[in-house]
Amino acid sequence: MTTDATLHGYLAEHAMFQGLPDQQLDLIASQATMVDVRPQQRIFKHDTRADSFYIVRDGKVGLEVPAIEGEPLVIQTLGEKKVLGWSWLIPPYQWLFDARAVNHARVIALDGARLRAHCDADPSLGYALLKRFAALMAERLNAARQAAIAQYSGA
């Protein structure tokens, strides 16, 4: 069983949160819970409300673009320590992709809605998280571009 102290320690060592002041890290860790996800279970669905983000602790999670017909386009398969989800931070707070467990996975779920409120109250926290998540956004959008090119070029 994972304790709050274990989650706090894990987040403190995670690249996404390194360098944050202890008070901000404590706040982020207080919004974290461990979640078990069954194989093929959706973690989130595009065009639905995004009020959380996740860190893959164990297992694999596929990030997908749903298809009008047929199988979804897999953008990335994310493993241990990968951050999943940035839509919680940017209005209109709607998921742009689907996320589905490839196999049994454990993820750390963080309450993005509460963190947004804390970011509004503490602009230094908001700016620190926005900088970190902007890099994640760029990575995901580039992966989506590459997957689309591969799909349409027949690769």
Buried (B, 14 or more C-beta within 10 A) or exposed (E): EEEEEEBBEBBBEBEBBEEBEEEBBEBBBBBBEBBEBEEEEEBBBBEEBBBBBBBBBBBBBBBBBEEEEEEBBBBBEBEEEBBBBBBBBBEEBEBBBBBBBBEEBBBBBBBBEBBBEBBEEBEEBBEBBBEBBEEBBEBBEEBBEEBEEEEEEEE
